Amino acid sequence: MDEWVRLYLTHPDAVREIMDREHMYVEAAFTDTVDGVDYLYWYSMQNEHSGSAEPHDHWFDEHHTRFWRTCIDEGFPAEELIPRILLTPDGVQAAPKA
C-alpha cells in the first residue's frame, strides 16, 4: 500500500491526466490500522461517464491496475454516499461543469 501511495505522490501529473480521461473530479485515499490490519479507504467524485481503472494507453494505468488488484478487496461492497455538503473555492466548484 505504501508503494501505491508513493507512486501517486511522485507522479501527480500522470494521475491528473488519467483523472481527466476518467472524468474523475476528486480522488482521495485514507489509511487506517485496526488491530494490526491495514485498511485503505478510497473516495471519489466522478460523473456518470467515468471510465474504469482497467489499463488503457497511459503508462501509469498498468501500475495503477496492479496496485488496485493487490490493495482493493473487491468482495467488500462499495458504498454509494450522497454528498450533503461540499464546500470548495469557486474554481474547484466550477470544474465539473466545464
Number of C-alpha atoms within 10 A of each C-alpha: 15 7 9 15 11 10 17 16 11 10 11 11 11 15 18 15 12 19 18 13 12 17 16 19 17 12 13 9 10 9 11 11 9 7 6 7 7 11 15 14 10 12 12 11 14 16 12 9 10 15 16 10 14 11 14 12 8 12 10 17 17 15 14 18 15 13 16 16 10 11 14 14 12 9 6 7 7 9 7 6 7 6 7 5 6 6 7 9 7 8 8 12 13 10 9 14 6 5
